[in-house]
Amino acid sequence: MSERRIKKQKGEKIKVLTVFGTRPEAVKMCPLARLLHSDPRFEHKVLVTAQHRVLLDSVLEIFRVVPDYDLNLMRVGQTLAEITSGVIEGVFGILGEYTPDIVLVHGDTTTSFAAALAAFYRKVPVGHVEAGLRTWDRYSPFPEEMNRTLTARLATLHFAPTNDSKANLEREGITENVYVTGNTALDAFSYTVSESYTFKSDALRDLLTRGGNEKLVVMTAHRRENLDGGIASICRAVKRLAIAHPELRFIYPMHPNPAVRNAALPVLQGLPNVTLCEPVDVTDMHNLLARAWLCLTDSGGLQEEAPSFGLPVLLLRSETERPEAVRAGTVEVVGTDEDNVVAAVERLLYDTERYERMSRAKNPYGDGHASERIVEIIHRYFSEDAKNEVY
């Protein structure tokens, strides 16, 4: 029995189910969800797994996206196996109730892979947003590299953010229905960034309204592969930099994972120019990036977002699935070694030409209209023969 692909007559709505479960997915999928919801050519529903509960909810509120289905899966101490099985069972059941023409998933989360597998079991086509990112190391980042690789094997439509991503899919033999659209991360800025923005976080509002000439360094460190010593090493580097350079102000919204906090707090707590705070919502983060001097991160999404604000990124990982940013000069891979992190920040402090070169580099991830391209591709796919077009 073949995959279900129902060609639509003129005026007949295309049924789309968008699935996501974490904050990063939500930031990148909500602009697309809003566009689909407002387009009369589509019947659109949103399913959230709540792989991350509180962080996800804040994004839904900001974008005013109300889920039609909520699996509410997050549990304290949840394992990857529990998340995977919960998503498969939950999505499989809902697909029996609501029979969409296509299921949209994003990127590399366990939610995305498991939802794509459930859709495969129901023989429903999958559209993979942010397809084709690769490090070619199945254990780094873990489990994201394998999640996105397996999702690609399950997907029918592949929305690659760049030509590099498209080439990665071709290297794996995936050549049909691959479309270069740009990254939907940049679409979110039209909803979130404002020059007159007032921060919601008390810590950020107090810090940024007092003025001063401090150079703001936005820091995030939370990845699973950095929990075994990497975050502690990063924090030791930040402590050295904070003591040696009082003109720097480090802002670290800490991930709620206890392992992250247990590594960070003993090293950084009490330093006068290090602000440790609770996770901030997407509007606070985007507006913080717009006002910062540097970004230190092990995040995937910040590699795409920060360059839009002329913000150099030092990547606290040993490799990246986003080599376009490295080639463009917006991102430098520095790893987690304490001495390397210190040296990389000080190079930008002392070498103004190097800093200006990174801050002026063009963001390679698109123009903020990726969602519009994806919507049109889906419409054409169900309205006529699919074409392997590149935008």
Phi, psi and omega in degrees: 000131185271166178298145182283124173219100185264113178289137186262138173281161179303127180091348179276132185284145174267127183270121183237132172246117178261128185239129171204168186211351182238165179300311181302319177299315184298318179302321184271339182262336182297319175301321177292318180298318180296320180294315178297321183293330182269354184268119184294350179282350187236148163254114191239134174229152181245131174243124174249140177269340185057042169306321167245123187274294187295316181296323178294314185300324181296323179289318178302319180294317182298317183271358180056046176254122181253116181296144172275333178223141181221112181282339176049055189275339191300132176227150176297131178072021183298145179261164177299322180296320179293318178299312183300310182294322179296318179293314181302309182295316182294312181292319179303317180295317181292326177294336174285334180272311178250118188258085183285162172281333181206146174250129178257130175232167185232130162063239199222020182277165175297324174304313184296312180297313184293322178294321178296322179293319177298319178296321177299317179298331177268001182059039176256130179301147179245133170256124185255107178277139186062052181273152168094003177286138182211143165254343184069020172236109189297340180257008180211115355286150183250128004263015190298320184300316179287325178303311184286329178293315179291323178298323179298323180290334182270339188281154174258316177251133184239114181258092184275134181288332184218169176294329175300317179296320176299318179295324177299318178295319178299322178300331178266007178086011180261105186235345181269141175057043176254125185231131176269115190242347195087176184255131181293348177304322183286338178294332186292335186298330180294342178264340196243334192257134179211140178294330182262021186296139173252123184291142178276322180294126179301319182298316180288319181297315180296320182292315189272350177266350182275351177077207182101172185251020180294145172272118183277126177246112178275129184234134167225140178206114185203353191297147183303319183288348177263001182288333183271064175102335184294316181293320177299320179294318177300316182294324176296322177296316180296321178299315178299317181293319181296321180288319184283336186228081181296347178284349177269139174240109180273132178240116186237094170288112189275135175299145182291347179304122181303328180295325177293312183292324179294334177278325188273315189299315181299335183269319192255341184297134176094350178287130189294333181249027172237118178260112175261129183216171176291162176307142180253155181283175189294326180290319175300315182295313181297319180287332173293317177301322181294342183248001188269167177259329185204151175238123172253120187203152167251012181283153172278310185297323181295335175297330180273323188279312188303319181300337178294342179256014182067032187250114176298147181238127170256117188270122184269055177214164183273345177206168179222145173273008180237064184293340180301322181291325177293314179296323180291340179093009180271338184232139172239128179277119183240348179077198183244358180299131186305311182294322180294320180295314178301313183296320183294319179293318182292330175300319180287330176293317188269336184251089184294329179294319177298316180298313181297325179296317178291320184288336181267352183297144183282135176293123185275007190258017170119193190240009180086013181235026182297319182300319180299320180294318181298316179301315181293322179296315179299317180299315181293324182299322181267357181254337181204181180298136179295142179237145182271073186265154177237136181255000000 
